[in-house]
Amino acid sequence: MRSFGKLGVVLLVLMALASCGQSKLTDIESLRSQFRSAMSLASEADLFVNFVRNGQATVNYAAGHAKQLSELIQQSESELKQMAEAPAAPAAVRTCNDSLESLRREVLEIPNSLGKPPALQDRERTILEIQRQLKQASASL
């Protein structure tokens, strides 16, 4: 009977360890998904800034699309903040969050840069740098 009790304790400990490992794996997969979303949003922002820079956007379109894209970025930021409570990789979460905040600021400035090629070029450079940072940080996961 005593050996059964010890075996039961060992099995419980093993099950607990396995579930902790599974939780961490799930956290990493969720974080990878957040990075994919963030990189997709950054790509969309790059397409948008080029669309505006090429003179293909009206003022109303640029303002509306910037607002819509910034709301999507903000939603992604909110989802990431929920993950931050039990992060598997806190530095990666911080990088992703900082990148999303920067991306949202840049997107909201695009309509203000309409008709100002140097300003739009600066927006594009910053967005490309954000993409690079996201790609680099996601590779470490």
C-alpha angles and dihedrals in degrees: 000000000000093000090051089056092050091047090050091052091048091050092049091050091049092049091049092050092048092051091049090052090048091051092051090048090051090050091052092048090049090049091050088052090051090051091051089051092047092049090049091051090049090051090050089050090051091051090047095051090049091049090053094042091053089057095247097123129079120219091254093048092048092049094046096046092046090053093048093047093046089053090053090049091049090051089052089049090053092051090050092050089056088055092051091075091076106014121184090198111021095184091054091048090052092048092049092047094047090048092051091049091051092046092052091051091050093048092051090052095053095084090049088055094054109134092013106103096185092052092048090049089053090050090051093049091051092047091050089051090051089052090051092050092049092049092048094048093046091053089062092061 
